[in-house]
Amino acid sequence: MKKLALILIALVVPGAATAATTTLHLTEKQTFAQYVDKGVNGESPGDIRTFGGNVFLRGAKVGHDRIRCVVAATCDAQVWIGGASLISKGFVASGPNFTAKITGGTGKYAGARGTVTVVGGPVARYTVRLAG
């Protein structure tokens, strides 16, 4: 009987069975990069790379971003869009193209969950998929 009730709820209530996904297609033009050599001369574990730039949606500037990576460890990123932001912490970027989990946000993105797929280049492409 419980199983039947759950099936009926899923059929009657839109979105009860699956959560909607919001997808944003953004581009980023890097405006700064900083490298801190903390260990052996040259790139080595523990060195820090920080970079970021302006973020665009359909060619219009909507915000900016900042990514900080510790070499041979993890990265943290934040993308500010209007008065809100999306946050990704503790991901590994194994090159210019990667996918990271969205672990939170601020403003209208508070508590956000999902993924961001990054395709690097002179103009990076971000595909943001926000769950429910």
Salt bridges, closest charged atoms under 4 A:
GLU43 OE1 - ARG49 NH2 2.43
